[in-house]
Amino acid sequence: YDFAIEAFREDKWQSIEIGERNNNADACIYFKGKHLIQFGVSEVYGELPSGHYRLVKCFWPENEGIDAKFYLSVEFDVE
């Protein structure tokens, strides 16, 4: 996936299903340099119930021929 939201439940991270009418294709972002990535969680996943979550975003290097990717994540709470 390009990005996902996971909920921390039962002492482990669990994937959240994407809303019926949406997908995460809009999260595929191509850029160079520094950028701020913003997106509406509720537009893709619907309203999240209270809990502890993390957003996981996958990045690929821009150079062709390099088959490597890495993930960055940030944790947040919904009250």
PDB file of N, CA, C and O in Angstrom:
ATOM      1  N   TYR A   1       0.824  -1.188   0.000  1.00  0.00           N
ATOM      2  CA  TYR A   1       0.000   0.000   0.000  1.00  0.00           C
ATOM      3  C   TYR A   1       0.867   1.250   0.000  1.00  0.00           C
ATOM      4  O   TYR A   1       2.015   1.230   0.444  1.00  0.00           O
ATOM      5  N   ASP A   2       0.299   2.328  -0.503  1.00  0.00           N
ATOM      6  CA  ASP A   2       0.994   3.614  -0.456  1.00  0.00           C
ATOM      7  C   ASP A   2       0.901   4.216   0.932  1.00  0.00           C
ATOM      8  O   ASP A   2       1.874   4.763   1.450  1.00  0.00           O
ATOM      9  N   PHE A   3      -0.284   4.111   1.535  1.00  0.00           N
ATOM     10  CA  PHE A   3      -0.425   4.514   2.922  1.00  0.00           C
ATOM     11  C   PHE A   3      -1.549   3.724   3.552  1.00  0.00           C
ATOM     12  O   PHE A   3      -2.422   3.192   2.867  1.00  0.00           O
ATOM     13  N   ALA A   4      -1.513   3.659   4.863  1.00  0.00           N
ATOM     14  CA  ALA A   4      -2.559   2.951   5.597  1.00  0.00           C
ATOM     15  C   ALA A   4      -2.678   3.550   6.978  1.00  0.00           C
ATOM     16  O   ALA A   4      -1.745   4.172   7.486  1.00  0.00           O
ATOM     17  N   ILE A   5      -3.829   3.357   7.577  1.00  0.00           N
ATOM     18  CA  ILE A   5      -4.012   3.712   8.969  1.00  0.00           C
ATOM     19  C   ILE A   5      -4.238   2.416   9.728  1.00  0.00           C
ATOM     20  O   ILE A   5      -5.038   1.570   9.329  1.00  0.00           O
ATOM     21  N   GLU A   6      -3.520   2.285  10.821  1.00  0.00           N
ATOM     22  CA  GLU A   6      -3.626   1.096  11.655  1.00  0.00           C
ATOM     23  C   GLU A   6      -4.054   1.518  13.055  1.00  0.00           C
ATOM     24  O   GLU A   6      -3.669   2.583  13.537  1.00  0.00           O
ATOM     25  N   ALA A   7      -4.857   0.672  13.704  1.00  0.00           N
ATOM     26  CA  ALA A   7      -5.317   0.926  15.071  1.00  0.00           C
ATOM     27  C   ALA A   7      -4.556   0.003  16.009  1.00  0.00           C
ATOM     28  O   ALA A   7      -4.296  -1.155  15.680  1.00  0.00           O
ATOM     29  N   PHE A   8      -4.202   0.521  17.177  1.00  0.00           N
ATOM     30  CA  PHE A   8      -3.526  -0.292  18.186  1.00  0.00           C
ATOM     31  C   PHE A   8      -4.598  -0.911  19.067  1.00  0.00           C
ATOM     32  O   PHE A   8      -5.215  -0.235  19.890  1.00  0.00           O
ATOM     33  N   ARG A   9      -4.810  -2.208  18.880  1.00  0.00           N
ATOM     34  CA  ARG A   9      -5.844  -2.950  19.606  1.00  0.00           C
ATOM     35  C   ARG A   9      -5.264  -4.279  20.058  1.00  0.00           C
ATOM     36  O   ARG A   9      -4.519  -4.933  19.328  1.00  0.00           O
ATOM     37  N   GLU A  10      -5.613  -4.657  21.254  1.00  0.00           N
ATOM     38  CA  GLU A  10      -5.173  -5.953  21.793  1.00  0.00           C
ATOM     39  C   GLU A  10      -3.651  -6.091  21.716  1.00  0.00           C
ATOM     40  O   GLU A  10      -3.137  -7.151  21.359  1.00  0.00           O
ATOM     41  N   ASP A  11      -2.941  -5.022  22.051  1.00  0.00           N
ATOM     42  CA  ASP A  11      -1.474  -4.991  22.115  1.00  0.00           C
ATOM     43  C   ASP A  11      -0.782  -5.222  20.780  1.00  0.00           C
ATOM     44  O   ASP A  11       0.357  -5.689  20.746  1.00  0.00           O
ATOM     45  N   LYS A  12      -1.467  -4.894  19.661  1.00  0.00           N
ATOM     46  CA  LYS A  12      -0.808  -4.998  18.357  1.00  0.00           C
ATOM     47  C   LYS A  12      -1.467  -4.034  17.376  1.00  0.00           C
ATOM     48  O   LYS A  12      -2.600  -3.597  17.578  1.00  0.00           O
ATOM     49  N   TRP A  13      -0.735  -3.711  16.311  1.00  0.00           N
ATOM     50  CA  TRP A  13      -1.253  -2.836  15.261  1.00  0.00           C
ATOM     51  C   TRP A  13      -2.098  -3.656  14.305  1.00  0.00           C
ATOM     52  O   TRP A  13      -1.680  -4.720  13.848  1.00  0.00           O
ATOM     53  N   GLN A  14      -3.295  -3.155  14.003  1.00  0.00           N
ATOM     54  CA  GLN A  14      -4.215  -3.848  13.097  1.00  0.00           C
ATOM     55  C   GLN A  14      -4.654  -2.891  12.002  1.00  0.00           C
ATOM     56  O   GLN A  14      -4.986  -1.738  12.275  1.00  0.00           O
ATOM     57  N   SER A  15      -4.655  -3.368  10.763  1.00  0.00           N
ATOM     58  CA  SER A  15      -5.065  -2.543   9.627  1.00  0.00           C
ATOM     59  C   SER A  15      -6.547  -2.205   9.729  1.00  0.00           C
ATOM     60  O   SER A  15      -7.344  -2.987  10.247  1.00  0.00           O
ATOM     61  N   ILE A  16      -6.897  -1.036   9.229  1.00  0.00           N
ATOM     62  CA  ILE A  16      -8.283  -0.593   9.170  1.00  0.00           C
ATOM     63  C   ILE A  16      -8.728  -0.676   7.724  1.00  0.00           C
ATOM     64  O   ILE A  16      -7.997  -0.270   6.820  1.00  0.00           O
ATOM     65  N   GLU A  17      -9.908  -1.193   7.505  1.00  0.00           N
ATOM     66  CA  GLU A  17     -10.437  -1.285   6.146  1.00  0.00           C
ATOM     67  C   GLU A  17     -10.736   0.107   5.597  1.00  0.00           C
ATOM     68  O   GLU A  17     -11.157   1.003   6.328  1.00  0.00           O
ATOM     69  N   ILE A  18     -10.513   0.266   4.303  1.00  0.00           N
ATOM     70  CA  ILE A  18     -10.802   1.518   3.619  1.00  0.00           C
ATOM     71  C   ILE A  18     -12.298   1.584   3.372  1.00  0.00           C
ATOM     72  O   ILE A  18     -12.925   0.565   3.081  1.00  0.00           O
ATOM     73  N   GLY A  19     -12.879   2.782   3.485  1.00  0.00           N
ATOM     74  CA  GLY A  19     -14.316   2.974   3.271  1.00  0.00           C
ATOM     75  C   GLY A  19     -14.772   2.432   1.931  1.00  0.00           C
ATOM     76  O   GLY A  19     -13.977   2.336   0.995  1.00  0.00           O
ATOM     77  N   GLU A  20     -16.025   2.081   1.831  1.00  0.00           N
ATOM     78  CA  GLU A  20     -16.586   1.453   0.635  1.00  0.00           C
ATOM     79  C   GLU A  20     -16.423   2.289  -0.630  1.00  0.00           C
ATOM     80  O   GLU A  20     -16.145   1.747  -1.699  1.00  0.00           O
ATOM     81  N   ARG A  21     -16.591   3.591  -0.516  1.00  0.00           N
ATOM     82  CA  ARG A  21     -16.589   4.425  -1.719  1.00  0.00           C
ATOM     83  C   ARG A  21     -15.234   5.026  -2.036  1.00  0.00           C
ATOM     84  O   ARG A  21     -15.112   5.799  -2.987  1.00  0.00           O
ATOM     85  N   ASN A  22     -14.216   4.691  -1.262  1.00  0.00           N
ATOM     86  CA  ASN A  22     -12.918   5.349  -1.419  1.00  0.00           C
ATOM     87  C   ASN A  22     -11.786   4.343  -1.542  1.00  0.00           C
ATOM     88  O   ASN A  22     -11.933   3.166  -1.214  1.00  0.00           O
ATOM     89  N   ASN A  23     -10.672   4.828  -2.017  1.00  0.00           N
ATOM     90  CA  ASN A  23      -9.443   4.027  -2.011  1.00  0.00           C
ATOM     91  C   ASN A  23      -8.286   4.957  -1.699  1.00  0.00           C
ATOM     92  O   ASN A  23      -8.480   6.163  -1.548  1.00  0.00           O
ATOM     93  N   ASN A  24      -7.088   4.406  -1.600  1.00  0.00           N
ATOM     94  CA  ASN A  24      -5.961   5.263  -1.247  1.00  0.00           C
ATOM     95  C   ASN A  24      -5.113   5.646  -2.450  1.00  0.00           C
ATOM     96  O   ASN A  24      -3.951   6.015  -2.282  1.00  0.00           O
ATOM     97  N   ALA A  25      -5.662   5.569  -3.663  1.00  0.00           N
ATOM     98  CA  ALA A  25      -4.895   5.923  -4.855  1.00  0.00           C
ATOM     99  C   ALA A  25      -4.446   7.374  -4.832  1.00  0.00           C
ATOM    100  O   ALA A  25      -3.384   7.699  -5.363  1.00  0.00           O
ATOM    101  N   ASP A  26      -5.235   8.251  -4.225  1.00  0.00           N
ATOM    102  CA  ASP A  26      -4.854   9.659  -4.151  1.00  0.00           C
ATOM    103  C   ASP A  26      -3.632   9.881  -3.279  1.00  0.00           C
ATOM    104  O   ASP A  26      -3.044  10.962  -3.306  1.00  0.00           O
ATOM    105  N   ALA A  27      -3.242   8.884  -2.509  1.00  0.00           N
ATOM    106  CA  ALA A  27      -2.097   9.038  -1.618  1.00  0.00           C
ATOM    107  C   ALA A  27      -0.778   8.825  -2.337  1.00  0.00           C
ATOM    108  O   ALA A  27       0.283   9.036  -1.751  1.00  0.00           O
ATOM    109  N   CYS A  28      -0.824   8.416  -3.580  1.00  0.00           N
ATOM    110  CA  CYS A  28       0.398   8.208  -4.348  1.00  0.00           C
ATOM    111  C   CYS A  28       0.907   9.586  -4.769  1.00  0.00           C
ATOM    112  O   CYS A  28       0.355  10.213  -5.673  1.00  0.00           O
ATOM    113  N   ILE A  29       1.940  10.036  -4.121  1.00  0.00           N
ATOM    114  CA  ILE A  29       2.438  11.392  -4.306  1.00  0.00           C
ATOM    115  C   ILE A  29       3.873  11.323  -4.830  1.00  0.00           C
ATOM    116  O   ILE A  29       4.714  10.617  -4.273  1.00  0.00           O
ATOM    117  N   TYR A  30       4.136  12.050  -5.886  1.00  0.00           N
ATOM    118  CA  TYR A  30       5.479  12.111  -6.438  1.00  0.00           C
ATOM    119  C   TYR A  30       6.020  13.510  -6.209  1.00  0.00           C
ATOM    120  O   TYR A  30       5.378  14.494  -6.577  1.00  0.00           O
ATOM    121  N   PHE A  31       7.190  13.606  -5.608  1.00  0.00           N
ATOM    122  CA  PHE A  31       7.751  14.914  -5.351  1.00  0.00           C
ATOM    123  C   PHE A  31       9.251  14.811  -5.146  1.00  0.00           C
ATOM    124  O   PHE A  31       9.803  13.732  -4.931  1.00  0.00           O
ATOM    125  N   LYS A  32       9.890  15.970  -5.221  1.00  0.00           N
ATOM    126  CA  LYS A  32      11.307  16.104  -4.923  1.00  0.00           C
ATOM    127  C   LYS A  32      11.450  17.171  -3.854  1.00  0.00           C
ATOM    128  O   LYS A  32      10.656  18.110  -3.801  1.00  0.00           O
ATOM    129  N   GLY A  33      12.439  17.038  -3.018  1.00  0.00           N
ATOM    130  CA  GLY A  33      12.680  18.049  -1.998  1.00  0.00           C
ATOM    131  C   GLY A  33      11.746  17.906  -0.811  1.00  0.00           C
ATOM    132  O   GLY A  33      11.140  16.857  -0.595  1.00  0.00           O
ATOM    133  N   LYS A  34      11.644  18.982  -0.049  1.00  0.00           N
ATOM    134  CA  LYS A  34      10.809  18.979   1.152  1.00  0.00           C
ATOM    135  C   LYS A  34       9.363  19.299   0.792  1.00  0.00           C
ATOM    136  O   LYS A  34       9.086  20.210   0.011  1.00  0.00           O
ATOM    137  N   HIS A  35       8.447  18.531   1.380  1.00  0.00           N
ATOM    138  CA  HIS A  35       7.022  18.761   1.151  1.00  0.00           C
ATOM    139  C   HIS A  35       6.243  18.395   2.396  1.00  0.00           C
ATOM    140  O   HIS A  35       6.654  17.547   3.188  1.00  0.00           O
ATOM    141  N   LEU A  36       5.133  19.041   2.544  1.00  0.00           N
ATOM    142  CA  LEU A  36       4.183  18.714   3.591  1.00  0.00           C
ATOM    143  C   LEU A  36       3.094  17.873   2.942  1.00  0.00           C
ATOM    144  O   LEU A  36       2.480  18.295   1.962  1.00  0.00           O
ATOM    145  N   ILE A  37       2.853  16.694   3.480  1.00  0.00           N
ATOM    146  CA  ILE A  37       1.830  15.808   2.938  1.00  0.00           C
ATOM    147  C   ILE A  37       0.591  15.936   3.814  1.00  0.00           C
ATOM    148  O   ILE A  37       0.644  15.697   5.021  1.00  0.00           O
ATOM    149  N   GLN A  38      -0.520  16.314   3.199  1.00  0.00           N
ATOM    150  CA  GLN A  38      -1.772  16.436   3.920  1.00  0.00           C
ATOM    151  C   GLN A  38      -2.848  15.636   3.197  1.00  0.00           C
ATOM    152  O   GLN A  38      -2.903  15.615   1.968  1.00  0.00           O
ATOM    153  N   PHE A  39      -3.687  14.989   3.964  1.00  0.00           N
ATOM    154  CA  PHE A  39      -4.848  14.334   3.372  1.00  0.00           C
ATOM    155  C   PHE A  39      -5.913  14.188   4.441  1.00  0.00           C
ATOM    156  O   PHE A  39      -5.620  14.196   5.636  1.00  0.00           O
ATOM    157  N   GLY A  40      -7.139  14.055   3.998  1.00  0.00           N
ATOM    158  CA  GLY A  40      -8.258  13.911   4.925  1.00  0.00           C
ATOM    159  C   GLY A  40      -8.500  12.451   5.257  1.00  0.00           C
ATOM    160  O   GLY A  40      -8.935  11.675   4.406  1.00  0.00           O
ATOM    161  N   VAL A  41      -8.222  12.086   6.480  1.00  0.00           N
ATOM    162  CA  VAL A  41      -8.428  10.700   6.917  1.00  0.00           C
ATOM    163  C   VAL A  41      -9.877  10.292   6.741  1.00  0.00           C
ATOM    164  O   VAL A  41     -10.158   9.204   6.236  1.00  0.00           O
ATOM    165  N   SER A  42     -10.807  11.153   7.152  1.00  0.00           N
ATOM    166  CA  SER A  42     -12.223  10.795   7.096  1.00  0.00           C
ATOM    167  C   SER A  42     -12.715  10.605   5.660  1.00  0.00           C
ATOM    168  O   SER A  42     -13.671   9.863   5.433  1.00  0.00           O
ATOM    169  N   GLU A  43     -12.078  11.260   4.690  1.00  0.00           N
ATOM    170  CA  GLU A  43     -12.474  11.104   3.293  1.00  0.00           C
ATOM    171  C   GLU A  43     -12.187   9.698   2.774  1.00  0.00           C
ATOM    172  O   GLU A  43     -12.864   9.223   1.862  1.00  0.00           O
ATOM    173  N   VAL A  44     -11.196   9.036   3.345  1.00  0.00           N
ATOM    174  CA  VAL A  44     -10.815   7.694   2.898  1.00  0.00           C
ATOM    175  C   VAL A  44     -11.351   6.618   3.838  1.00  0.00           C
ATOM    176  O   VAL A  44     -11.876   5.599   3.389  1.00  0.00           O
ATOM    177  N   TYR A  45     -11.217   6.846   5.137  1.00  0.00           N
ATOM    178  CA  TYR A  45     -11.562   5.822   6.117  1.00  0.00           C
ATOM    179  C   TYR A  45     -12.881   6.060   6.829  1.00  0.00           C
ATOM    180  O   TYR A  45     -13.339   5.197   7.578  1.00  0.00           O
ATOM    181  N   GLY A  46     -13.493   7.199   6.613  1.00  0.00           N
ATOM    182  CA  GLY A  46     -14.674   7.548   7.389  1.00  0.00           C
ATOM    183  C   GLY A  46     -14.235   8.078   8.747  1.00  0.00           C
ATOM    184  O   GLY A  46     -13.040   8.230   8.999  1.00  0.00           O
ATOM    185  N   GLU A  47     -15.181   8.355   9.606  1.00  0.00           N
ATOM    186  CA  GLU A  47     -14.842   8.883  10.928  1.00  0.00           C
ATOM    187  C   GLU A  47     -14.283   7.773  11.802  1.00  0.00           C
ATOM    188  O   GLU A  47     -14.901   6.718  11.942  1.00  0.00           O
ATOM    189  N   LEU A  48     -13.126   8.003  12.384  1.00  0.00           N
ATOM    190  CA  LEU A  48     -12.478   7.006  13.236  1.00  0.00           C
ATOM    191  C   LEU A  48     -13.033   7.103  14.656  1.00  0.00           C
ATOM    192  O   LEU A  48     -13.204   8.203  15.181  1.00  0.00           O
ATOM    193  N   PRO A  49     -13.313   5.956  15.280  1.00  0.00           N
ATOM    194  CA  PRO A  49     -13.736   5.989  16.675  1.00  0.00           C
ATOM    195  C   PRO A  49     -12.550   6.343  17.579  1.00  0.00           C
ATOM    196  O   PRO A  49     -11.400   6.330  17.138  1.00  0.00           O
ATOM    197  N   SER A  50     -12.836   6.654  18.831  1.00  0.00           N
ATOM    198  CA  SER A  50     -11.766   6.954  19.785  1.00  0.00           C
ATOM    199  C   SER A  50     -10.765   5.815  19.816  1.00  0.00           C
ATOM    200  O   SER A  50     -11.140   4.644  19.767  1.00  0.00           O
ATOM    201  N   GLY A  51      -9.481   6.168  19.900  1.00  0.00           N
ATOM    202  CA  GLY A  51      -8.459   5.140  19.974  1.00  0.00           C
ATOM    203  C   GLY A  51      -7.088   5.679  19.633  1.00  0.00           C
ATOM    204  O   GLY A  51      -6.918   6.870  19.374  1.00  0.00           O
ATOM    205  N   HIS A  52      -6.104   4.779  19.637  1.00  0.00           N
ATOM    206  CA  HIS A  52      -4.715   5.104  19.306  1.00  0.00           C
ATOM    207  C   HIS A  52      -4.430   4.539  17.918  1.00  0.00           C
ATOM    208  O   HIS A  52      -4.694   3.364  17.661  1.00  0.00           O
ATOM    209  N   TYR A  53      -3.897   5.360  17.028  1.00  0.00           N
ATOM    210  CA  TYR A  53      -3.698   4.994  15.627  1.00  0.00           C
ATOM    211  C   TYR A  53      -2.294   5.356  15.168  1.00  0.00           C
ATOM    212  O   TYR A  53      -1.560   6.077  15.844  1.00  0.00           O
ATOM    213  N   ARG A  54      -1.947   4.841  14.012  1.00  0.00           N
ATOM    214  CA  ARG A  54      -0.743   5.325  13.338  1.00  0.00           C
ATOM    215  C   ARG A  54      -1.015   5.360  11.838  1.00  0.00           C
ATOM    216  O   ARG A  54      -1.724   4.517  11.289  1.00  0.00           O
ATOM    217  N   LEU A  55      -0.435   6.347  11.210  1.00  0.00           N
ATOM    218  CA  LEU A  55      -0.464   6.493   9.764  1.00  0.00           C
ATOM    219  C   LEU A  55       0.861   5.965   9.252  1.00  0.00           C
ATOM    220  O   LEU A  55       1.919   6.363   9.739  1.00  0.00           O
ATOM    221  N   VAL A  56       0.813   5.071   8.273  1.00  0.00           N
ATOM    222  CA  VAL A  56       2.028   4.493   7.696  1.00  0.00           C
ATOM    223  C   VAL A  56       2.070   4.876   6.224  1.00  0.00           C
ATOM    224  O   VAL A  56       1.120   4.611   5.487  1.00  0.00           O
ATOM    225  N   LYS A  57       3.154   5.492   5.792  1.00  0.00           N
ATOM    226  CA  LYS A  57       3.322   5.935   4.407  1.00  0.00           C
ATOM    227  C   LYS A  57       4.549   5.276   3.813  1.00  0.00           C
ATOM    228  O   LYS A  57       5.621   5.268   4.419  1.00  0.00           O
ATOM    229  N   CYS A  58       4.383   4.725   2.627  1.00  0.00           N
ATOM    230  CA  CYS A  58       5.485   4.076   1.915  1.00  0.00           C
ATOM    231  C   CYS A  58       6.110   5.069   0.930  1.00  0.00           C
ATOM    232  O   CYS A  58       5.408   5.824   0.257  1.00  0.00           O
ATOM    233  N   PHE A  59       7.434   5.051   0.864  1.00  0.00           N
ATOM    234  CA  PHE A  59       8.174   5.886  -0.081  1.00  0.00           C
ATOM    235  C   PHE A  59       9.100   5.013  -0.918  1.00  0.00           C
ATOM    236  O   PHE A  59       9.658   4.034  -0.424  1.00  0.00           O
ATOM    237  N   TRP A  60       9.258   5.375  -2.188  1.00  0.00           N
ATOM    238  CA  TRP A  60      10.180   4.701  -3.091  1.00  0.00           C
ATOM    239  C   TRP A  60      11.209   5.718  -3.567  1.00  0.00           C
ATOM    240  O   TRP A  60      10.870   6.882  -3.779  1.00  0.00           O
ATOM    241  N   PRO A  61      12.455   5.299  -3.737  1.00  0.00           N
ATOM    242  CA  PRO A  61      13.445   6.236  -4.293  1.00  0.00           C
ATOM    243  C   PRO A  61      13.086   6.588  -5.728  1.00  0.00           C
ATOM    244  O   PRO A  61      12.465   5.797  -6.437  1.00  0.00           O
ATOM    245  N   GLU A  62      13.476   7.765  -6.139  1.00  0.00           N
ATOM    246  CA  GLU A  62      13.103   8.216  -7.477  1.00  0.00           C
ATOM    247  C   GLU A  62      13.930   7.547  -8.579  1.00  0.00           C
ATOM    248  O   GLU A  62      13.502   7.527  -9.733  1.00  0.00           O
ATOM    249  N   ASN A  63      15.085   7.008  -8.255  1.00  0.00           N
ATOM    250  CA  ASN A  63      15.958   6.419  -9.275  1.00  0.00           C
ATOM    251  C   ASN A  63      15.412   5.094  -9.773  1.00  0.00           C
ATOM    252  O   ASN A  63      15.110   4.198  -8.985  1.00  0.00           O
ATOM    253  N   GLU A  64      15.289   4.978 -11.078  1.00  0.00           N
ATOM    254  CA  GLU A  64      14.856   3.711 -11.663  1.00  0.00           C
ATOM    255  C   GLU A  64      15.956   2.676 -11.469  1.00  0.00           C
ATOM    256  O   GLU A  64      17.139   3.013 -11.439  1.00  0.00           O
ATOM    257  N   GLY A  65      15.572   1.461 -11.342  1.00  0.00           N
ATOM    258  CA  GLY A  65      16.532   0.391 -11.155  1.00  0.00           C
ATOM    259  C   GLY A  65      16.817   0.092  -9.696  1.00  0.00           C
ATOM    260  O   GLY A  65      17.434  -0.926  -9.380  1.00  0.00           O
ATOM    261  N   ILE A  66      16.379   0.958  -8.811  1.00  0.00           N
ATOM    262  CA  ILE A  66      16.551   0.700  -7.383  1.00  0.00           C
ATOM    263  C   ILE A  66      15.258   0.104  -6.862  1.00  0.00           C
ATOM    264  O   ILE A  66      14.207   0.744  -6.892  1.00  0.00           O
ATOM    265  N   ASP A  67      15.344  -1.113  -6.389  1.00  0.00           N
ATOM    266  CA  ASP A  67      14.157  -1.791  -5.884  1.00  0.00           C
ATOM    267  C   ASP A  67      14.178  -1.736  -4.363  1.00  0.00           C
ATOM    268  O   ASP A  67      14.396  -2.749  -3.698  1.00  0.00           O
ATOM    269  N   ALA A  68      13.952  -0.563  -3.827  1.00  0.00           N
ATOM    270  CA  ALA A  68      13.968  -0.382  -2.382  1.00  0.00           C
ATOM    271  C   ALA A  68      12.832   0.552  -2.015  1.00  0.00           C
ATOM    272  O   ALA A  68      12.470   1.444  -2.783  1.00  0.00           O
ATOM    273  N   LYS A  69      12.292   0.344  -0.866  1.00  0.00           N
ATOM    274  CA  LYS A  69      11.279   1.255  -0.361  1.00  0.00           C
ATOM    275  C   LYS A  69      11.425   1.323   1.149  1.00  0.00           C
ATOM    276  O   LYS A  69      12.052   0.461   1.765  1.00  0.00           O
ATOM    277  N   PHE A  70      10.848   2.343   1.727  1.00  0.00           N
ATOM    278  CA  PHE A  70      10.884   2.460   3.175  1.00  0.00           C
ATOM    279  C   PHE A  70       9.562   3.037   3.649  1.00  0.00           C
ATOM    280  O   PHE A  70       8.832   3.677   2.893  1.00  0.00           O
ATOM    281  N   TYR A  71       9.277   2.798   4.904  1.00  0.00           N
ATOM    282  CA  TYR A  71       8.026   3.249   5.503  1.00  0.00           C
ATOM    283  C   TYR A  71       8.312   4.243   6.625  1.00  0.00           C
ATOM    284  O   TYR A  71       9.246   4.072   7.409  1.00  0.00           O
ATOM    285  N   LEU A  72       7.497   5.269   6.681  1.00  0.00           N
ATOM    286  CA  LEU A  72       7.512   6.209   7.788  1.00  0.00           C
ATOM    287  C   LEU A  72       6.146   6.148   8.455  1.00  0.00           C
ATOM    288  O   LEU A  72       5.128   5.947   7.792  1.00  0.00           O
ATOM    289  N   SER A  73       6.135   6.322   9.761  1.00  0.00           N
ATOM    290  CA  SER A  73       4.850   6.301  10.448  1.00  0.00           C
ATOM    291  C   SER A  73       4.800   7.390  11.512  1.00  0.00           C
ATOM    292  O   SER A  73       5.826   7.855  12.008  1.00  0.00           O
ATOM    293  N   VAL A  74       3.585   7.774  11.840  1.00  0.00           N
ATOM    294  CA  VAL A  74       3.333   8.732  12.909  1.00  0.00           C
ATOM    295  C   VAL A  74       2.115   8.243  13.686  1.00  0.00           C
ATOM    296  O   VAL A  74       1.115   7.830  13.100  1.00  0.00           O
ATOM    297  N   GLU A  75       2.214   8.296  15.006  1.00  0.00           N
ATOM    298  CA  GLU A  75       1.118   7.856  15.855  1.00  0.00           C
ATOM    299  C   GLU A  75       0.265   9.058  16.269  1.00  0.00           C
ATOM    300  O   GLU A  75       0.762  10.175  16.411  1.00  0.00           O
ATOM    301  N   PHE A  76      -1.033   8.797  16.457  1.00  0.00           N
ATOM    302  CA  PHE A  76      -1.942   9.848  16.903  1.00  0.00           C
ATOM    303  C   PHE A  76      -3.118   9.233  17.641  1.00  0.00           C
ATOM    304  O   PHE A  76      -3.386   8.037  17.528  1.00  0.00           O
ATOM    305  N   ASP A  77      -3.815  10.068  18.398  1.00  0.00           N
ATOM    306  CA  ASP A  77      -4.978   9.620  19.161  1.00  0.00           C
ATOM    307  C   ASP A  77      -6.227  10.348  18.694  1.00  0.00           C
ATOM    308  O   ASP A  77      -6.178  11.519  18.318  1.00  0.00           O
ATOM    309  N   VAL A  78      -7.336   9.644  18.725  1.00  0.00           N
ATOM    310  CA  VAL A  78      -8.646  10.237  18.483  1.00  0.00           C
ATOM    311  C   VAL A  78      -9.398  10.129  19.803  1.00  0.00           C
ATOM    312  O   VAL A  78      -9.552   9.041  20.357  1.00  0.00           O
ATOM    313  N   GLU A  79      -9.859  11.260  20.292  1.00  0.00           N
ATOM    314  CA  GLU A  79     -10.582  11.261  21.572  1.00  0.00           C
ATOM    315  C   GLU A  79     -12.066  11.382  21.369  1.00  0.00           C
ATOM    316  O   GLU A  79     -12.822  11.399  22.340  1.00  0.00           O
TER     317      GLU A  79
END
